[in-house]
């Protein structure tokens, strides 16, 4: 690999890290003005997480990323996607206790 190729790869990885940094930082407090804003933010986070996983698959398939880096990033991105999806489920869950089977009116 020539010096130019190494520099291009380093630049590409740095750019990807900068773009994907919000996914790696963990849960941040939502500063939303309404529940609708919070729901939109969560859906946006979900799309970013799933997009990051798709991009990672593409990078591995084209040889832009090695197996060790792929496994590490895949684990992080998957965990983040699952976390966001759980938060979406919690936000969409009805308030109050759910009736048991047979107790529904």
N, C-alpha and C positions, 0 to 999 in steps of 0.2 A: 504494500500500500504506500503510495507516495505521500509526501508531506502535505500536498494540497488536498488529497482525499481525507487524510487524518483531520486536517483543519476543518474541512467541510462537515465531516461526521461529528466532530466536537461541537461545531456551531449548531448543527441540527439537533443534537442531544440537549444542548443548553437551551435552545428555543423550546423544545418539547417540555423540558423541566419547568421553564418559566410559565408556559401555558397550562401545564397540569398541576402546578404548585397548589392551587386552591383545593384540589382533591386530596392532596397529601397532608394538608395542614390539620385536618380533623374538623370536628364540628365547631362552628362558630355561631355566636348568637345572631339570630335574625333581627334585623332592625327594620321590620316591616310595619307599615302603617295599618294594615288590616289583615284579617285571616286570608282574604283572597290573595293579597300580596305574598304572604307567607307560603301559601299553597303554590303560587306561581314560582316562587324562589326554589321550593323543593323540587318541583317538576323540572326546572332548569338545571338544578344540581344533578338530578337523575339522568337527564339527557347528556350532561357533560361527562358523568361517570361512565355511562354506556358507550359514549363516543370515544372516550379515552381507551376503553377496552378494545373497541374495534380498531382504533389506530394502532394500538400495541400489537394486535394480531397481524395487521398489515406490515408493521415494521419488522416483526419476526419473519414473516413470510418472504420479505424482500431482502433479508439479511442485514438490515440496519441495526439490529440489536441482537446480542448474544443470548444464549439459553439461560445463563445465570441471571442476567439483568431482567430478562423476560419473566422468569419465575417470580422474582422479587416484586417487580412492578405489577404483575398480574395479581398477586396476592393482595397488594395494597389497594389496587383499583377495585378489585372484587369486594373487599371488605368495605370500602367506602360506598360502593353502589348498594350493598346490602343494608348498610347503616341508613342511607338516605331513603331507601324503599321502606324500611321499618318506620322511619319518621313520617313518611307519607301515610302509611297504614294507620299509625297512631293519630295523625291529624284528621283522617277521614272517619275514624271510628266514632260511632254515636256515643254521646255522653251518657253516663249512668250505667248501672249494671245491666247486663243482658239477661233476658228471661231464660229460664231453663226450658228444655224441651217439654212440651205438654202444659206449660204454664202460660203460654201465649194466649191473649184474649182475642 
